[in-house]
Amino acid sequence: MSEQALVRFDVEDGIGVITVDNPPVNALSPGVPEGIIAALEHGEADPGVKAMVLMGAGRSFIAGADIRQFGKPRAAPARRTYDVLDQGSKPIVAAIHGFALGGGLENALACHYRIAVPSAKVGLPEVLIGILPGGGGTQRLPRLIGPKAAMEMIVSGRHVAAAEAKTLGIVDEVVEGKDLRKEAVAYARGIAERRPLPRVRDMSERLAEAKADPGMFEAMRKSIARKARNQIAPYHCIAAVEAAVSEPFDEGVKTERRLFAELENSDQARGLRYAFFAEREVSKIPDLPKDAPLPEIKSVAVIGAGTMGGGIAMCFADFGMSVKVLEASAEAMAKGLQRVRDNYATSVKRGSLKQGEMDKRLPRIQAVESYEAIADCDLVIEAVFEEMEVKKQVFERLDAVMKPGALLYTNSSALDIDAIAAVTRRPELVAGTHFFSPANVMKLLEVVVGKKSSPTTIATAMKLGRSIGKIAAWAGNTDGFVANRSRAPMVTESNLMIEEGAAPEDVDKVMVDFGYPMGPFAVGDLAGLDISYASRRRRAAADPNYRKLPIPDRLVELGRKGQKTGAGWYRYEPGDRTPRPDPEVKRVIQEVAKEMGIAQRAFTPEEILRRLLFASVNEACKIVEEGKALRASDVDVMWLHGFGFPRYRGGLMFWADQIGSKAVYDQIETWHQRYGARWRPSNLLRAVAQKGGQLREIKAAGV
């Protein structure tokens, strides 16, 4: 596409209108910056043009740079749009609708005036892909709104709505008219003769805030220390804003570009860019017809008001959908609804939810007393206890009561979808929708496909997930599906290393240092050790060769179920969730190890990390090889959003590629020889390693 096609210039009533037209979001792809500069030069050369407007066609202003260009060799432009906008002799108005993000906002900041429609959002979210604004954003924004407010925006990467942008001073006016072009042209005519032009680069008054509060930069570094653990970009963002205060504008821009260059090709930035694209790829299901009509979902029901059922109901209420909830007893319903109220109240107390919004959401969750009360719903999600017989009973009842065509989904985390579907007369309308706990917080939704699940049933679940803010990922019907099955070997190895002499706190420290918010043993205590205990008993009953884990089993049998009982792998004081190492756990470990004849030894942090994660890398390869996952990158997305895998490391398989497929395979083969069948290397892993290929690129056959 030519530059002229990407950027249009025309004159209306003495105002030059520059329109970026690069669908879908007007990204600054190659050709767009050049087109903007050509249009600016046209307007400067035309004596009939008194002022100019920069705006976007379609649904957005300019939603930022083309992320695909980062990390690739590219020549530095002879001139940058920011500089050409800044140096113009005629007033330029940025007219913002949709999004002005990253380079989009930086271009707007280089304009002399900015107006926006009420629904517009602006931001500098580069930190979320491991870089910082590289077009003067860290230098202009502090001059416009002050270094503290600018630093908060840049370090968080958050989007700012038009009203707040006006309050902060990012935009000059919020215009209510429906025709933004008309409003922008009128605004430009109104300021066409104003001189001198208000160039943001020349503003310095707000920078004085740093003199009044010289500790603001160190305070910001301390405030992000926990959340930004191991990450470079947030700290570089702070340094860049600090340069805006301490250096002249042009020197500050040089510092910004130096810091940007340090980040662009870092492992963290590459991992974050990979995660960005993997999240978009996960929604692509090869066998689903793209344009097939899907049933309209107007009414939803949830069976079960427990932790999962209540959380799922909140997911719908949060996105404006009414949902009916059915429980086995009035007592259980009352308890479940109170838990929902408490969850919302906690959000209000933290400031993440307004009381008025809570008051809107709660009435959307309607308690009902019978299956007949949900019979006309378009879709129902079962979220009862994770026992096959219990779920079968629920589905038999649903099949008998629900209207023809109603979709029946199970929130099982591991059970056989086909066995559940088999008790109905509509197996084609049954599938899994595995929410992760807490369902109202975690973004991952596994859509699990049974042998008879129809494409429409799967496509509707995928669409439904997206409509309630989830990242929906396809999963085959296998024990544990994709996410839990791929993580299970990590859990197993963590327990086996404990038998061999590693302490729970040592394993947890390795994983926290790696970037996890919590280690696997602290997570186990949070979730409840009795949950995995029940799962192990089910697997042991089904598989005579199943490797039992006697240490966590014994802890549960001693009444140590985790935080809820005040003791699990750790000890907890009343009202305090801080995990404390417990001599009783050490005693149990040594007792079991002695009974099993297992010698104790020391572990290095590297051995702990690799033994945990390589086990899951190997399992993920087996899952893709069996066609139970479509792509290795889907596994990465699941680990990012289901298990808190550190995002800046890209995902499990991306991380493994940083070590190299051959090195991973060689280590797994060594452990196969030492530990036996559970470390048998995947055939697919072996094939990739022999070619020196990338694990993150493997796909199921036919994908």
C-alpha positions as CSV (number, residue, x, y, z in Angstrom):
1,M,0.0,0.0,0.0
2,S,1.4,3.4,-0.9
3,E,2.1,6.1,1.6
4,Q,-0.5,8.3,-0.1
5,A,-3.1,5.6,0.6
6,L,-2.0,5.2,4.2
7,V,-2.2,8.9,4.9
8,R,-4.6,11.3,3.2
9,F,-4.4,15.1,3.1
10,D,-7.2,17.5,2.1
11,V,-8.2,21.0,2.9
12,E,-11.5,22.1,4.4
13,D,-12.2,25.8,4.9
14,G,-8.5,26.7,5.2
15,I,-7.7,23.8,7.5
16,G,-5.5,21.0,6.4
17,V,-6.8,17.6,7.5
18,I,-4.3,14.8,7.8
19,T,-6.0,11.4,8.1
20,V,-4.2,8.3,8.9
21,D,-5.9,5.3,7.3
22,N,-4.1,2.1,8.2
23,P,-6.7,-0.4,9.4
24,P,-7.5,-1.9,11.8
25,V,-6.0,0.5,14.4
26,N,-3.9,2.9,12.4
27,A,-0.6,1.5,13.7
28,L,2.6,3.4,12.8
29,S,3.6,0.8,10.2
30,P,6.3,1.5,7.6
31,G,4.9,4.2,5.3
32,V,2.6,5.9,7.9
33,P,5.2,8.2,9.5
34,E,6.5,9.1,6.0
35,G,2.9,9.8,4.9
36,I,2.3,12.1,7.9
37,I,5.5,14.0,7.2
38,A,4.6,14.4,3.5
39,A,1.2,15.7,4.5
40,L,2.7,18.2,7.0
41,E,5.0,19.5,4.3
42,H,2.1,19.9,1.9
43,G,0.2,21.9,4.6
44,E,3.2,24.1,5.4
45,A,3.8,24.9,1.7
46,D,0.2,25.8,1.0
47,P,-0.5,29.5,2.0
48,G,-4.2,28.8,2.0
49,V,-3.8,26.4,4.9
50,K,-3.9,28.3,8.2
51,A,-3.8,25.4,10.6
52,M,-3.9,21.6,10.5
53,V,-5.7,18.6,12.1
54,L,-4.1,15.2,12.6
55,M,-6.7,12.4,13.0
56,G,-7.3,8.8,12.3
57,A,-9.8,7.1,10.1
58,G,-12.0,4.1,11.2
59,R,-12.2,3.3,14.9
60,S,-9.1,4.9,16.3
61,F,-6.6,7.8,16.3
62,I,-3.3,6.0,16.2
63,A,-3.1,3.0,18.5
64,G,0.7,2.9,18.6
65,A,3.7,1.5,16.8
66,D,3.7,-1.7,14.8
67,I,5.0,-4.1,17.4
68,R,6.1,-6.5,14.6
69,Q,8.9,-3.9,13.7
70,F,10.5,-4.0,17.2
71,G,13.6,-6.1,17.4
72,K,14.2,-6.0,13.7
73,P,17.1,-4.1,12.0
74,R,15.8,-0.8,10.7
75,A,17.4,2.4,9.5
76,A,17.0,5.5,11.7
77,P,14.6,7.9,9.9
78,A,16.0,11.1,8.5
79,R,13.3,12.9,10.3
80,R,10.8,11.8,12.9
81,T,7.2,12.8,12.9
82,Y,7.4,14.1,16.4
83,D,10.1,16.6,15.4
84,V,8.3,17.7,12.2
85,L,5.0,18.2,14.2
86,D,6.9,20.0,16.9
87,Q,8.7,22.4,14.5
88,G,5.7,23.3,12.4
89,S,5.0,27.0,11.8
90,K,1.2,26.5,11.7
91,P,-0.9,25.3,14.6
92,I,-1.6,21.5,14.6
93,V,-4.5,19.9,16.5
94,A,-4.6,16.2,17.3
95,A,-8.2,15.0,17.2
96,I,-8.4,11.8,19.2
97,H,-11.1,9.1,19.1
98,G,-10.7,5.4,20.0
99,F,-7.1,5.0,21.2
100,A,-4.0,7.2,21.2
101,L,-1.4,4.8,22.6
102,G,2.3,4.7,22.6
103,G,3.6,6.4,19.4
104,G,0.0,7.6,18.8
105,L,0.0,9.6,22.0
106,E,3.6,10.7,21.4
107,N,2.5,12.2,18.0
108,A,-0.4,13.9,19.7
109,L,1.9,15.3,22.4
110,A,4.1,16.8,19.6
111,C,1.0,18.6,18.2
112,H,0.2,22.1,19.6
113,Y,-3.3,21.2,20.8
114,R,-5.2,18.1,21.6
115,I,-9.0,17.4,21.6
116,A,-10.7,14.1,22.3
117,V,-14.2,12.6,22.2
118,P,-15.5,11.3,25.6
119,S,-14.9,7.7,24.8
120,A,-11.3,8.2,23.8
121,K,-8.4,6.7,25.8
122,V,-4.8,7.7,25.8
123,G,-1.7,6.1,27.3
124,L,2.0,5.1,27.0
125,P,1.8,1.3,27.5
126,E,5.3,0.4,26.2
127,V,6.4,-0.9,29.5
128,L,4.0,-3.8,29.0
129,I,6.1,-5.1,26.2
130,G,9.4,-4.5,28.0
131,I,10.4,-1.2,26.5
132,L,9.7,2.5,27.1
133,P,8.2,5.3,25.0
134,G,10.9,6.1,22.4
135,G,9.4,9.1,20.6
136,G,9.8,11.7,23.2
137,G,6.9,10.6,25.4
138,T,9.0,10.4,28.6
139,Q,10.2,13.9,28.0
140,R,7.0,15.7,26.8
141,L,4.4,14.1,29.1
142,P,6.2,15.3,32.4
143,R,6.4,18.8,31.0
144,L,2.7,18.7,30.3
145,I,1.2,17.1,33.4
146,G,4.1,17.0,35.9
147,P,6.8,14.3,36.4
148,K,4.9,12.4,39.2
149,A,1.7,11.9,37.2
150,A,3.7,11.2,34.0
151,M,5.8,8.6,35.8
152,E,2.8,6.9,37.2
153,M,1.2,6.6,33.7
154,I,4.4,5.5,32.0
155,V,5.5,2.9,34.7
156,S,2.0,1.4,34.9
157,G,1.3,1.6,31.2
158,R,-2.4,2.2,32.0
159,H,-5.0,3.7,29.6
160,V,-6.4,7.0,30.7
161,A,-10.0,8.0,29.7
162,A,-10.7,11.3,28.1
163,A,-12.2,12.9,31.2
164,E,-9.1,12.1,33.3
165,A,-6.8,13.2,30.4
166,K,-8.5,16.6,30.4
167,T,-8.1,16.9,34.2
168,L,-4.5,15.9,34.0
169,G,-3.9,18.4,31.1
170,I,-3.1,15.9,28.4
171,V,-6.0,17.1,26.2
172,D,-7.2,20.7,26.0
173,E,-10.9,19.9,25.3
174,V,-13.3,17.0,25.4
175,V,-15.7,17.6,22.6
176,E,-19.2,16.1,22.7
177,G,-20.2,16.4,19.0
178,K,-20.8,13.3,17.0
179,D,-18.7,14.5,14.0
180,L,-15.1,14.7,15.3
181,R,-13.7,16.0,12.0
182,K,-16.2,18.9,12.0
183,E,-15.4,19.6,15.7
184,A,-11.7,19.5,15.0
185,V,-11.8,21.8,11.9
186,A,-13.8,24.3,13.9
187,Y,-11.4,24.1,16.8
188,A,-8.4,24.5,14.5
189,R,-10.0,27.6,12.9
190,G,-10.5,29.0,16.4
191,I,-6.8,28.8,17.3
192,A,-5.3,29.4,13.8
193,E,-4.0,32.8,14.6
194,R,-2.7,32.2,18.1
195,R,1.0,32.8,18.6
196,P,3.4,31.8,20.0
197,L,2.6,28.2,19.3
198,P,2.4,26.1,22.6
199,R,5.1,23.6,22.1
200,V,5.2,21.0,24.9
201,R,9.0,20.7,24.6
202,D,9.3,24.3,25.7
203,M,7.1,23.9,28.8
204,S,9.0,23.7,32.1
205,E,6.7,25.0,34.9
206,R,5.4,21.5,35.9
207,L,9.0,20.1,36.1
208,A,9.5,22.3,39.2
209,E,7.4,19.8,41.1
210,A,10.4,17.5,41.3
211,K,12.3,20.3,43.2
212,A,9.5,20.4,45.7
213,D,9.5,16.6,46.0
214,P,13.0,15.5,45.2
215,G,12.4,12.0,46.6
216,M,9.6,11.1,44.2
217,F,11.8,9.0,41.9
218,E,13.2,6.9,44.7
219,A,9.7,6.6,46.2
220,M,8.4,5.2,42.9
221,R,11.3,2.7,42.6
222,K,10.4,1.4,46.1
223,S,6.7,1.3,45.4
224,I,7.1,-1.0,42.3
225,A,9.8,-3.2,43.8
226,R,7.5,-6.1,44.6
227,K,5.4,-6.0,41.4
228,A,8.3,-5.3,39.0
229,R,10.6,-7.9,40.5
230,N,13.5,-8.8,38.1
231,Q,12.1,-6.4,35.4
232,I,14.3,-3.8,33.8
233,A,11.8,-1.7,31.8
234,P,9.9,-0.1,34.7
235,Y,13.1,1.2,36.2
236,H,14.3,2.5,32.8
237,C,11.0,4.4,32.6
238,I,11.7,6.1,35.9
239,A,15.2,7.0,34.8
240,A,13.8,8.5,31.5
241,V,11.3,10.7,33.4
242,E,14.1,11.7,35.8
243,A,16.1,12.8,32.7
244,A,13.2,15.1,31.7
245,V,13.7,16.9,35.0
246,S,17.5,17.0,35.1
247,E,18.4,17.5,31.5
248,P,17.5,19.9,28.6
249,F,14.8,18.6,26.3
250,D,17.2,17.5,23.5
251,E,19.6,15.8,25.9
252,G,16.6,14.1,27.6
253,V,15.5,12.7,24.3
254,K,19.0,11.3,23.7
255,T,18.8,9.6,27.1
256,E,15.4,8.2,26.3
257,R,16.6,6.8,23.0
258,R,19.7,5.2,24.7
259,L,17.5,3.6,27.4
260,F,15.0,2.4,24.7
261,A,17.9,0.8,22.7
262,E,19.1,-1.0,25.8
263,L,15.6,-2.5,26.2
264,E,14.4,-3.2,22.7
265,N,16.4,-6.4,22.1
266,S,16.6,-7.6,25.7
267,D,15.4,-11.1,26.6
268,Q,12.6,-9.5,28.6
269,A,11.3,-7.4,25.7
270,R,11.5,-10.3,23.3
271,G,9.6,-12.5,25.8
272,L,6.9,-9.9,26.3
273,R,6.5,-9.3,22.6
274,Y,6.2,-13.1,22.1
275,A,3.5,-13.2,24.8
276,F,1.6,-10.4,23.1
277,F,1.4,-12.3,19.8
278,A,0.8,-15.7,21.4
279,E,-2.3,-14.3,23.1
280,R,-3.7,-13.3,19.7
281,E,-2.8,-16.6,18.2
282,V,-4.6,-18.6,20.9
283,S,-8.0,-17.6,19.7
284,K,-7.4,-19.1,16.2
285,I,-9.0,-22.6,16.0
286,P,-8.3,-24.2,12.5
287,D,-11.4,-26.3,12.3
288,L,-14.0,-23.7,13.3
289,P,-15.9,-22.0,10.5
290,K,-15.0,-18.3,10.7
291,D,-18.2,-16.7,9.7
292,A,-20.7,-19.3,10.8
293,P,-23.7,-17.8,12.7
294,L,-23.5,-18.6,16.4
295,P,-26.5,-18.7,18.8
296,E,-27.2,-15.5,20.6
297,I,-26.7,-15.9,24.3
298,K,-29.3,-13.9,26.2
299,S,-29.7,-15.9,29.4
300,V,-27.1,-17.8,31.4
301,A,-27.3,-20.1,34.4
302,V,-24.6,-21.5,36.8
303,I,-25.1,-24.6,38.8
304,G,-23.3,-24.2,42.2
305,A,-22.7,-21.2,44.3
306,G,-19.4,-22.3,45.9
307,T,-16.1,-20.6,45.3
308,M,-16.0,-21.5,41.6
309,G,-19.7,-21.1,40.9
310,G,-19.9,-17.7,42.6
311,G,-16.8,-16.5,40.9
312,I,-18.2,-17.6,37.5
313,A,-21.4,-15.8,38.2
314,M,-19.4,-12.7,39.0
315,C,-17.7,-12.9,35.7
316,F,-21.0,-12.5,33.9
317,A,-22.3,-9.8,36.3
318,D,-19.1,-7.8,35.9
319,F,-19.7,-7.6,32.1
320,G,-23.4,-6.6,32.4
321,M,-25.0,-10.0,32.0
322,S,-27.7,-11.4,34.3
323,V,-27.1,-14.9,35.6
324,K,-29.3,-17.3,37.5
325,V,-27.6,-19.4,40.1
326,L,-28.9,-22.7,41.5
327,E,-27.6,-24.5,44.6
328,A,-28.5,-27.7,46.4
329,S,-29.8,-26.0,49.5
330,A,-30.9,-22.6,50.7
331,E,-28.1,-22.6,53.2
332,A,-25.4,-23.2,50.6
333,M,-27.0,-20.5,48.4
334,A,-26.9,-18.0,51.2
335,K,-23.3,-18.8,52.0
336,G,-22.4,-18.5,48.3
337,L,-24.1,-15.2,47.8
338,Q,-22.5,-13.8,50.9
339,R,-19.1,-14.8,49.6
340,V,-19.9,-12.9,46.4
341,R,-20.9,-9.8,48.4
342,D,-17.7,-10.1,50.4
343,N,-15.6,-10.3,47.3
344,Y,-17.2,-7.2,45.8
345,A,-16.9,-5.4,49.2
346,T,-13.2,-6.2,49.3
347,S,-12.8,-4.7,45.9
348,V,-14.6,-1.5,47.0
349,K,-12.4,-1.3,50.1
350,R,-9.3,-1.6,48.0
351,G,-10.5,1.1,45.6
352,S,-10.5,-1.1,42.5
353,L,-14.4,-1.0,42.3
354,K,-16.8,1.9,43.1
355,Q,-19.7,1.2,45.4
356,G,-22.1,2.3,42.7
357,E,-20.7,-0.4,40.4
358,M,-21.0,-3.0,43.1
359,D,-24.6,-2.0,43.6
360,K,-25.3,-2.6,39.8
361,R,-23.6,-5.9,39.7
362,L,-25.0,-7.7,42.7
363,P,-28.7,-7.7,41.4
364,R,-27.5,-9.3,38.2
365,I,-26.8,-12.5,40.2
366,Q,-30.2,-14.1,40.8
367,A,-30.7,-17.0,43.1
368,V,-33.2,-19.6,42.0
369,E,-34.5,-22.7,43.8
370,S,-35.1,-25.3,41.0
371,Y,-33.9,-26.6,37.7
372,E,-37.2,-25.6,36.2
373,A,-36.3,-22.0,36.9
374,I,-33.3,-22.2,34.5
375,A,-35.0,-24.4,31.9
376,D,-35.3,-21.5,29.3
377,C,-31.7,-20.3,29.7
378,D,-29.6,-20.4,26.5
379,L,-26.5,-21.7,28.3
380,V,-25.7,-23.3,31.6
381,I,-22.3,-23.9,33.3
382,E,-22.1,-26.6,35.9
383,A,-19.6,-25.8,38.7
384,V,-20.3,-28.4,41.4
385,F,-17.9,-30.6,43.3
386,E,-15.1,-32.2,41.3
387,E,-16.6,-35.7,41.5
388,M,-17.6,-37.6,38.3
389,E,-20.8,-39.1,39.8
390,V,-21.9,-35.8,41.1
391,K,-21.4,-34.1,37.8
392,K,-23.1,-36.9,35.9
393,Q,-26.2,-36.5,38.1
394,V,-26.3,-32.8,37.4
395,F,-26.0,-33.3,33.6
396,E,-28.7,-36.0,33.6
397,R,-31.0,-33.5,35.3
398,L,-30.0,-30.6,33.0
399,D,-30.5,-32.8,29.9
400,A,-34.0,-33.6,31.1
401,V,-35.0,-30.0,31.9
402,M,-33.1,-27.6,29.6
403,K,-34.8,-26.4,26.4
404,P,-33.7,-27.9,23.1
405,G,-30.6,-26.3,21.8
406,A,-29.4,-25.1,25.2
407,L,-25.6,-25.4,25.6
408,L,-24.3,-27.4,28.6
409,Y,-20.8,-26.7,29.8
410,T,-18.9,-28.2,32.7
411,N,-16.3,-26.3,34.8
412,S,-14.4,-29.5,35.5
413,S,-10.6,-29.0,35.9
414,A,-9.6,-32.5,34.9
415,L,-12.5,-35.0,34.4
416,D,-13.4,-36.8,31.2
417,I,-15.8,-34.5,29.1
418,D,-17.0,-37.5,27.1
419,A,-18.1,-39.4,30.1
420,I,-20.1,-36.4,31.3
421,A,-21.6,-35.8,27.8
422,A,-22.5,-39.5,27.5
423,V,-25.2,-39.2,30.1
424,T,-27.1,-36.7,28.0
425,R,-29.0,-37.0,24.7
426,R,-27.2,-33.9,23.4
427,P,-23.5,-34.7,23.6
428,E,-22.8,-32.4,20.7
429,L,-24.0,-29.5,22.9
430,V,-21.7,-30.4,25.8
431,A,-18.1,-29.1,26.3
432,G,-15.8,-28.0,29.1
433,T,-15.4,-24.4,30.2
434,H,-12.6,-24.7,32.8
435,F,-12.3,-21.4,34.7
436,F,-9.3,-20.9,36.9
437,S,-9.6,-19.9,40.5
438,P,-10.6,-17.3,41.6
439,A,-12.8,-17.3,38.5
440,N,-13.6,-13.6,38.8
441,V,-9.9,-12.7,38.8
442,M,-8.0,-15.2,36.6
443,K,-8.2,-14.5,32.9
444,L,-7.7,-18.0,31.5
445,L,-10.6,-20.1,30.3
446,E,-9.9,-23.5,28.8
447,V,-12.5,-24.6,26.3
448,V,-12.4,-28.4,26.4
449,V,-13.5,-30.3,23.3
450,G,-15.3,-33.6,23.6
451,K,-15.4,-36.2,20.8
452,K,-18.9,-35.2,19.9
453,S,-18.8,-31.4,20.8
454,S,-20.0,-29.5,17.8
455,P,-18.0,-26.7,16.2
456,T,-20.8,-24.3,17.2
457,T,-20.6,-25.4,20.8
458,I,-16.9,-24.8,20.9
459,A,-17.0,-21.5,18.9
460,T,-19.8,-20.2,21.2
461,A,-17.7,-21.0,24.3
462,M,-14.7,-19.2,22.8
463,K,-16.7,-16.2,22.0
464,L,-18.4,-16.2,25.4
465,G,-15.1,-16.3,27.1
466,R,-13.9,-13.2,25.2
467,S,-17.2,-11.4,25.9
468,I,-16.5,-11.7,29.7
469,G,-12.9,-10.6,29.5
470,K,-11.2,-14.0,29.4
471,I,-8.4,-15.4,27.3
472,A,-10.1,-18.5,25.8
473,A,-7.9,-21.3,24.8
474,W,-8.7,-24.6,23.0
475,A,-7.9,-27.8,24.9
476,G,-8.3,-31.5,24.1
477,N,-10.0,-33.9,26.4
478,T,-7.2,-35.5,28.4
479,D,-6.7,-35.9,32.1
480,G,-6.0,-32.4,33.4
481,F,-6.7,-31.0,29.9
482,V,-3.7,-28.9,28.8
483,A,-2.9,-26.4,31.6
484,N,-3.2,-28.8,34.6
485,R,-1.8,-31.7,32.8
486,S,1.3,-29.8,31.7
487,R,1.8,-28.4,35.2
488,A,1.3,-31.7,37.0
489,P,4.9,-33.0,36.4
490,M,6.2,-29.8,38.0
491,V,4.1,-30.4,41.1
492,T,5.2,-34.1,41.1
493,E,8.9,-33.1,40.9
494,S,8.6,-30.5,43.6
495,N,7.3,-33.2,45.9
496,L,9.9,-35.8,44.9
497,M,12.7,-33.3,45.5
498,I,11.3,-32.8,49.0
499,E,11.6,-36.6,49.5
500,E,15.2,-36.3,48.3
501,G,16.2,-33.5,50.7
502,A,15.1,-30.1,49.3
503,A,13.1,-28.0,51.8
504,P,9.8,-26.5,50.7
505,E,11.1,-23.0,51.5
506,D,14.1,-23.6,49.3
507,V,12.0,-24.7,46.3
508,D,9.6,-21.7,46.8
509,K,12.5,-19.3,47.0
510,V,13.9,-20.5,43.7
511,M,10.5,-20.0,42.0
512,V,9.9,-16.5,43.6
513,D,13.4,-15.5,42.5
514,F,12.5,-16.7,39.0
515,G,9.6,-14.3,39.0
516,Y,6.6,-16.2,40.3
517,P,4.5,-14.3,42.9
518,M,4.5,-17.4,45.1
519,G,6.3,-20.7,45.2
520,P,4.4,-24.0,44.5
521,F,4.2,-25.0,48.2
522,A,2.8,-21.7,49.3
523,V,0.3,-21.9,46.4
524,G,-0.6,-25.4,47.6
525,D,-1.4,-24.1,51.1
526,L,-3.4,-21.3,49.6
527,A,-5.5,-23.6,47.4
528,G,-5.9,-26.2,50.1
529,L,-3.8,-29.4,50.2
530,D,-7.0,-31.5,50.4
531,I,-7.9,-30.6,46.8
532,S,-4.8,-32.2,45.3
533,Y,-5.1,-35.0,47.8
534,A,-8.5,-36.0,46.4
535,S,-7.1,-35.7,42.8
536,R,-4.2,-38.0,43.7
537,R,-6.5,-40.6,45.2
538,R,-8.7,-40.6,42.0
539,R,-5.6,-41.0,39.8
540,A,-4.1,-43.8,42.0
541,A,-7.4,-45.7,41.9
542,A,-7.4,-45.5,38.1
543,D,-3.7,-46.3,37.5
544,P,-1.9,-49.0,39.4
545,N,1.4,-47.6,38.4
546,Y,0.6,-44.1,39.6
547,R,3.5,-42.6,41.7
548,K,2.0,-41.7,45.0
549,L,3.2,-38.7,47.0
550,P,3.2,-39.8,50.6
551,I,4.5,-36.6,52.2
552,P,1.6,-34.2,51.2
553,D,-0.8,-37.1,51.8
554,R,0.5,-37.5,55.3
555,L,0.2,-33.8,56.0
556,V,-3.4,-33.8,54.9
557,E,-4.1,-36.9,57.1
558,L,-2.6,-34.9,60.0
559,G,-5.2,-32.2,59.4
560,R,-2.7,-29.9,57.8
561,K,-4.8,-28.7,54.8
562,G,-3.1,-25.3,54.3
563,Q,-4.0,-21.8,55.2
564,K,-7.6,-22.7,56.1
565,T,-6.4,-24.9,58.9
566,G,-3.5,-22.7,60.0
567,A,-1.0,-25.3,58.8
568,G,0.1,-27.1,55.6
569,W,3.5,-27.1,54.2
570,Y,4.0,-24.0,56.4
571,R,2.6,-22.7,59.7
572,Y,0.3,-19.7,59.8
573,E,-0.5,-17.4,62.7
574,P,-4.1,-16.4,63.2
575,G,-5.1,-13.6,60.8
576,D,-1.7,-13.7,59.1
577,R,-1.1,-15.4,55.8
578,T,2.7,-15.2,56.0
579,P,4.1,-18.8,55.5
580,R,6.6,-19.8,58.2
581,P,8.8,-22.9,58.0
582,D,7.6,-25.6,60.4
583,P,9.8,-28.1,62.2
584,E,6.8,-30.5,62.2
585,V,7.0,-30.6,58.3
586,K,10.7,-31.3,58.4
587,R,10.0,-34.2,60.8
588,V,7.4,-35.6,58.5
589,I,9.7,-35.3,55.5
590,Q,12.5,-37.1,57.2
591,E,10.2,-39.8,58.6
592,V,8.7,-40.6,55.1
593,A,12.1,-40.5,53.4
594,K,13.5,-43.0,56.0
595,E,10.5,-45.3,55.5
596,M,11.0,-45.2,51.7
597,G,14.8,-45.6,51.9
598,I,15.5,-42.4,50.1
599,A,18.8,-40.7,50.8
600,Q,18.8,-37.0,51.5
601,R,21.0,-34.5,49.6
602,A,21.5,-30.9,48.8
603,F,20.1,-29.2,45.7
604,T,21.4,-26.1,43.8
605,P,18.9,-23.5,42.8
606,E,19.6,-24.2,39.1
607,E,18.8,-27.9,39.5
608,I,15.6,-27.1,41.4
609,L,14.4,-24.7,38.7
610,R,15.3,-27.0,35.7
611,R,13.9,-30.1,37.3
612,L,10.6,-28.4,37.9
613,L,10.2,-26.7,34.6
614,F,11.9,-29.3,32.3
615,A,9.4,-31.9,33.5
616,S,6.6,-29.7,32.3
617,V,8.3,-28.7,29.0
618,N,8.5,-32.4,28.3
619,E,4.9,-33.0,29.1
620,A,3.8,-30.0,27.0
621,C,5.6,-31.5,24.0
622,K,3.7,-34.8,24.6
623,I,0.4,-32.9,24.8
624,V,1.0,-31.1,21.5
625,E,2.3,-34.4,19.9
626,E,-1.0,-36.1,20.9
627,G,-3.0,-33.2,19.4
628,K,-4.5,-32.2,22.8
629,A,-3.1,-28.7,22.4
630,L,-2.9,-26.9,19.1
631,R,0.3,-25.0,19.6
632,A,3.2,-24.8,22.1
633,S,2.5,-21.0,22.2
634,D,-1.1,-21.9,23.5
635,V,0.6,-23.7,26.4
636,D,2.6,-20.6,27.1
637,V,-0.5,-18.4,27.2
638,M,-2.1,-20.9,29.7
639,W,0.9,-20.8,32.0
640,L,1.0,-17.0,31.9
641,H,-2.7,-16.6,32.7
642,G,-3.4,-19.7,34.7
643,F,-0.4,-20.1,36.9
644,G,1.3,-16.7,37.2
645,F,4.3,-17.7,35.1
646,P,6.4,-14.5,34.9
647,R,5.2,-12.7,31.8
648,Y,8.6,-11.2,30.9
649,R,9.9,-14.7,30.4
650,G,7.4,-15.2,27.6
651,G,6.0,-18.5,28.8
652,L,7.2,-22.0,29.6
653,M,8.2,-23.0,26.1
654,F,9.7,-19.6,25.2
655,W,11.8,-19.8,28.3
656,A,13.0,-23.3,27.4
657,D,14.1,-22.0,24.0
658,Q,16.4,-19.5,25.7
659,I,18.3,-22.6,27.0
660,G,18.0,-24.4,23.7
661,S,16.0,-27.5,22.7
662,K,19.0,-29.7,22.5
663,A,20.2,-28.8,26.0
664,V,16.7,-29.4,27.4
665,Y,16.5,-32.7,25.6
666,D,20.0,-33.9,26.8
667,Q,19.1,-33.1,30.4
668,I,15.8,-34.8,30.2
669,E,17.4,-37.9,28.7
670,T,20.0,-37.9,31.5
671,W,17.2,-37.8,34.1
672,H,15.3,-40.5,32.2
673,Q,18.3,-42.8,32.7
674,R,18.5,-41.8,36.4
675,Y,14.8,-41.6,37.4
676,G,13.0,-43.8,35.0
677,A,9.8,-43.7,33.0
678,R,8.4,-40.5,34.2
679,W,11.3,-38.6,32.4
680,R,10.9,-40.5,29.1
681,P,11.6,-37.7,26.5
682,S,8.7,-36.8,24.2
683,N,9.3,-38.0,20.6
684,L,8.4,-34.5,19.4
685,L,11.0,-32.9,21.8
686,R,13.6,-35.3,20.5
687,A,12.8,-34.4,16.9
688,V,13.0,-30.7,17.5
689,A,16.2,-31.1,19.4
690,Q,17.8,-33.0,16.6
691,K,17.1,-30.2,14.2
692,G,18.1,-27.5,16.7
693,G,14.5,-26.1,16.3
694,Q,12.4,-23.8,18.5
695,L,10.1,-25.5,21.0
696,R,7.7,-22.5,21.0
697,E,7.0,-23.1,17.3
698,I,5.8,-26.7,17.6
699,K,2.2,-27.4,16.5
700,A,-0.2,-30.3,16.5
701,A,-0.5,-32.2,13.2
702,G,-2.7,-30.3,10.8
703,V,-2.5,-26.9,12.5
